[in-house]
């Protein structure tokens, strides 16, 4: 489906979308900040804060901080676990003891002095501290949040593949560090627009041109995206090495980031993942139906991208209002979880689009290898 606008068009890779999503996409194609840039919207699209979820576009000469938004670098990683039995109750206690979630932070930097090439380096440590000082964030908040899960749709999960093997799945991002970076640059974008674009009426789509603040946003994005990566790696290392007793560097893994600017292929992805030809990728469906493992087909008419999940069909408010705890619990039968409760009902499987619908769309640009099924789930509570 194509949606034409005043300044550009959007290709929407699904037949039916709700009115709120359509309206949000229409605002984008009618906004002069997107002039001349082709927008391609993924099949799992739904309305979001600042920008529609499922947005992809080539990076141009303007940057809009609210497109990526606050959870910079958020992504999914899965790791093959070398065991044939897991005590889920013991694992649950371990996670609650060793992995802070929700608004919790640590009381120290778990990586202080523990530098690792290509991950946590002294250079990155200094960059994080420099950005914190610039945006007015206590550096300890950023450093003490490394290795923490966060809330919302972030999760830790054990999935089982077709051969009975176990995988650790983890979903998290850049925590409060990314949020504050986004807020800082969006404020600067509003200031720039108020000085240079009189009569601007596209709320939350204020931009910064490269050379006039935009390049600084991109520099901070690189750091925030790396921060998100080491945040996930820290949690994974703790779980793999302390609980499962295996070396993270000798463990098979697949990673897909879905809220970022890809500085390799130049694509902005908001609720979308990279799907280059032959590239391994992971797509979570919901907390009941599991995680897709596949390989990208590299279709340029999809912006070398793929859906990042099933996509919400209910807002969090709607889910809390319309879904019952009884049906939530029933939908999760057979999956060990201590977090199926009223506080996580907005993440119930029924709050998301049917997996079948997304799997049909996903196959257009992904060769699906298998779907690993959850046997344990820990959903963060805010």
WOSULVEN-V872197 format. One record per helix or strand of 2 or more residues. SS is the DSSP state (@ for helix, = for strand). FROM is the first residue (numbers start at 1). TO is the last residue. If there is no record, write none. Layout:
SS,FROM,TO  SS,FROM,TO
This chain:
=,2,4  =,9,12  @,19,29  @,32,34  =,39,46  =,53,58  =,62,63  @,65,68  =,74,81  @,88,98  @,122,135  @,139,144  =,155,160  =,166,172  @,175,196  =,208,209  @,214,243  @,248,250  =,253,261  =,267,270  =,272,274  =,280,286  =,290,296  @,300,302  =,305,307  @,316,322  @,325,331  @,342,347  @,349,351  @,355,362  =,366,379
